[in-house]
Amino acid sequence: MDLYKLLGAYIHREQAETGSLEEFACEMQKAEQAELTGIPGSMAG
């Protein structure tokens, strides 16, 4: 996964809504699992 893309997505998300870092870490894990199983990130969650 591209760390810069993740960081950019996090910053963008923080601007849209105030979410905790734990929530974001959970979302990252979901996206990572989806990537491993071959599901596009946009469809994860």
C-alpha positions as CSV (number, residue, x, y, z in Angstrom):
1,M,0.0,0.0,0.0
2,D,1.1,3.5,-0.8
3,L,1.9,5.3,2.5
4,Y,1.6,8.7,0.9
5,K,-1.9,7.9,-0.5
6,L,-2.9,6.6,2.9
7,L,-1.7,9.7,4.7
8,G,-3.4,11.9,2.1
9,A,-6.6,10.0,2.5
10,Y,-6.3,10.3,6.3
11,I,-5.8,14.1,6.1
12,H,-8.7,14.5,3.7
13,R,-10.9,12.4,5.9
14,E,-10.0,14.4,9.0
15,Q,-11.0,17.6,7.1
16,A,-14.4,16.0,6.3
17,E,-15.1,14.5,9.7
18,T,-13.3,14.3,13.1
19,G,-12.5,10.7,13.6
20,S,-10.2,9.0,16.0
21,L,-6.9,7.6,14.9
22,E,-8.1,4.2,16.1
23,E,-11.0,4.3,13.8
24,F,-8.7,5.2,10.9
25,A,-6.4,2.3,11.8
26,C,-9.4,0.0,11.7
27,E,-10.4,1.3,8.3
28,M,-6.8,0.8,7.1
29,Q,-6.8,-2.8,8.3
30,K,-10.1,-3.4,6.5
31,A,-8.7,-1.9,3.3
32,E,-5.5,-4.0,3.6
33,Q,-7.5,-7.2,4.1
34,A,-9.7,-6.3,1.1
35,E,-6.6,-5.7,-1.0
36,L,-5.2,-9.1,0.1
37,T,-8.4,-10.8,-0.9
38,G,-8.5,-9.0,-4.2
39,I,-11.5,-6.6,-3.5
40,P,-11.0,-3.0,-4.6
41,G,-10.5,-0.6,-1.7
42,S,-13.5,1.5,-2.7
43,M,-15.8,-1.6,-2.1
44,A,-14.3,-2.5,1.3
45,G,-16.4,-1.8,4.4
